Amino acid sequence: MQKIFQVICVVLIGATVMFGGRWYMYVARGESPYDEVGIALNSHAPAPLRSWGCHKMQARFFGQLPPSGCAAADGRSWI
């Protein structure tokens, strides 16, 4: 039983590092705010992380339309 728990923990930590790292690379170092994988990861992130990511991208891509997940109700302004 302990071995199964250990394997599950390793898999969960690995997935968190993999997806979290990919999300951070999209937010902090992405070449475009319109990367499909980054948009999907950001859209599924918890609200505080999504908000931080959107504000970070808004500062980096000033003057561009926001990607899905970072757009306000009008679709043209950042959240």
C-alpha positions, -999 to +999 in steps of 0.1 A: +000+000+000+028+024+008+044+017-026+012+027-044+009+059-024+045+067-032+040+062-069+008+083-069+027+111-051+055+111-076+032+111-105+012+140-091+043+161-083+057+154-117+025+165-135+023+196-113+059+205-122+054+198-159+022+217-164+031+244-139+064+250-157+048+251-191+022+276-178+049+298-163+070+297-195+038+309-214+031+337-190+066+349-183+086+342-215+061+333-243+067+350-276+029+355-282-001+357-259-020+335-284-002+302-278-030+276-277-015+254-250-007+284-228-042+297-232-057+264-222-034+260-192-041+296-181-079+292-185-078+262-162-055+278-136-070+288-102-083+324-102-054+340-083-028+324-106-048+333-137-051+369-126-014+372-119-006+356-153-030+379-171-015+410-155+020+398-163+011+392-199-007+425-201+025+443-191+045+423-216+021+426-245+009+461-241-016+472-268-025+437-280-059+421-276-060+397-246-061+360-252-091+339-241-092+336-204-077+371-199-104+391-217-131+410-199-168+407-210-163+429-240-135+407-253-112+436-261-100+447-226-078+428-201-092+416-168 
